[in-house]
Structures are given as C-alpha cells and as structure tokens.
Amino acid sequence: MAKKTTPHKTRGHATPASLVWFEIPADSIDRAKKFYGSLFGWTFNKLQAAVNDYWHIDTGGNDASPDGGLMPRMHPQQPITNYISVPSVSKAAAKVEKLGGTVCKPKTPVPGMGYFAICLDTEGNTFALWEMNERAK
C-alpha cells in the first residue's frame, strides 16, 4: 500500500513535506568520515562559515536525495536528525505542540539560509523543521 502524505502549501501548490537535510553526530569526526565514505562513497567538505567543526556531506545522489551534515556529538544520546521542509517553522512548531509533540529548540536562524526548530514526536523521536528563507538573520 502506498504511503499517504499530508500536503502543505508551497507557493500556491500543495506538496508533501519532504526530507531536505540530515545531521549525523559523531564522537570522532575522522572515524565517521572514514566509515560513511567507505560504506556509501559519500564525500565531506568542511563548512568554513560554521561555528563548530561542521562538515557538509555530499551523498552524490540526484536532486531528490538530500545531503547532510556531520558534526561533533553534543550529548551522549544525540541521534541522527532529519530535517523536514515546511513553509513556516513557527506554524509547524505550533502544530507539533498541538498534536502532542515537543519543541526542544525553538525557531533558530541560519543566516542567509533559513530557520530551523528541533522537535520530539509523540514517540520520543527527534526531528527538525526547516524553512528556507535567504533573509534569515
């Protein structure tokens, strides 16, 4: 059976929310790069603008395949986080809470790129909301 998705409005069109980015936390950046590079053929480029030791993961897939980030683990149980595209982080975060989820990190800008919020679903899984906005400061 095909999985049904709930559409959201983007520029007047109804489109399903989609995975647009992922982040992998690592205790050893070098070890993680070697593992994922050898396993999947992914390549890594350090993002100079990033405050922390943050690496862009190029998955080498087509335009529909999301790229990701590799970063130092911030706490012992930090999971891989998937970023889902939404038209408005503020509205989606409010809906997360209305549906019984939790907003762990509220709307946060990534200057020149957009906004994100980190959330927990009703099952305790971490995910992030992403709003593309080049005017983010």
C-alpha positions in Angstrom: 0.0 0.0 0.0 1.3 3.4 -0.9 2.2 5.7 2.0 -0.2 8.7 2.2 1.4 12.0 2.9 -0.2 15.2 4.1 0.4 18.0 1.7 1.3 21.6 2.7 1.0 24.7 0.6 4.2 26.0 -1.0 3.9 28.9 -3.4 0.2 28.2 -4.1 0.8 24.4 -4.7 0.1 21.6 -2.4 3.2 19.5 -1.9 4.1 16.8 0.6 6.6 17.8 3.3 9.9 16.2 2.4 13.2 15.3 3.9 15.7 18.0 2.9 18.7 17.5 5.2 20.1 15.2 7.8 22.7 15.6 10.5 24.9 12.8 11.9 26.5 13.4 15.3 29.9 11.8 15.9 32.3 11.2 18.8 35.2 11.1 16.2 34.7 13.2 13.0 37.6 11.4 11.3 36.3 7.9 12.2 32.8 8.8 11.0 34.1 10.3 7.7 36.1 7.1 7.1 33.1 4.9 7.9 30.4 6.7 5.8 32.9 7.5 3.0 33.9 3.8 2.7 30.4 2.5 3.2 28.4 4.8 0.8 31.1 6.7 -1.1 30.0 10.0 0.5 32.4 12.9 0.4 32.9 15.6 3.1 33.7 19.3 2.9 34.3 21.4 5.9 32.0 24.4 6.1 34.2 27.4 6.8 31.2 29.6 7.9 30.2 27.1 10.6 31.0 28.0 14.2 31.8 24.4 15.2 33.6 21.6 13.4 30.8 21.0 10.8 31.1 19.1 7.6 28.8 19.1 4.6 28.0 15.5 3.4 27.7 15.2 -0.3 25.7 12.0 -0.8 26.3 12.1 -4.6 22.6 11.4 -5.2 20.2 13.1 -7.6 18.4 16.3 -6.7 15.8 14.4 -4.8 18.4 12.9 -2.5 19.2 15.1 0.5 22.7 15.9 1.5 23.6 16.3 5.2 26.0 17.4 7.8 28.5 15.7 10.1 29.1 17.4 13.5 30.6 16.7 16.9 28.1 14.9 19.2 26.6 17.4 21.7 25.2 14.9 24.2 25.6 11.1 24.7 22.2 10.2 23.4 22.1 12.6 20.4 20.5 10.8 17.4 20.7 11.4 13.7 18.3 14.3 13.0 16.2 14.5 9.8 15.2 18.0 8.6 11.7 18.3 7.1 10.8 21.2 4.8 7.9 23.3 5.9 6.6 26.7 4.7 6.7 28.2 8.2 8.7 26.9 11.1 6.6 28.9 13.5 3.3 27.4 12.3 4.7 23.9 12.1 6.2 24.1 15.6 2.8 25.3 17.0 1.2 22.3 15.2 3.8 19.9 16.7 2.8 21.0 20.2 -1.0 20.9 19.4 -0.5 17.3 18.2 1.3 16.3 21.5 4.9 16.7 20.4 7.6 18.9 22.0 9.6 21.8 20.6 13.1 21.3 22.2 14.9 24.1 20.4 12.6 26.9 19.1 12.9 28.7 15.8 16.5 29.5 15.2 18.0 31.4 12.2 20.8 30.1 10.0 21.9 33.4 8.5 21.3 33.7 4.8 19.7 30.3 4.5 16.6 29.8 6.7 15.2 28.8 10.1 15.0 25.5 11.9 13.4 24.1 15.1 14.3 20.8 16.8 11.3 18.7 17.9 10.3 15.4 19.5 7.4 13.5 18.1 4.9 11.7 20.4 7.1 8.6 20.3 10.3 10.4 21.6 11.9 10.6 18.2 14.0 13.7 17.3 13.3 15.6 14.0 13.8 19.1 12.8 11.6 21.6 10.9 13.3 23.6 8.1 12.1 26.8 6.5 14.1 28.1 3.5 14.5 31.9 3.8 17.5 33.7 2.4 16.6 36.8 4.6 17.2 34.9 7.8 19.4 36.7 10.3 
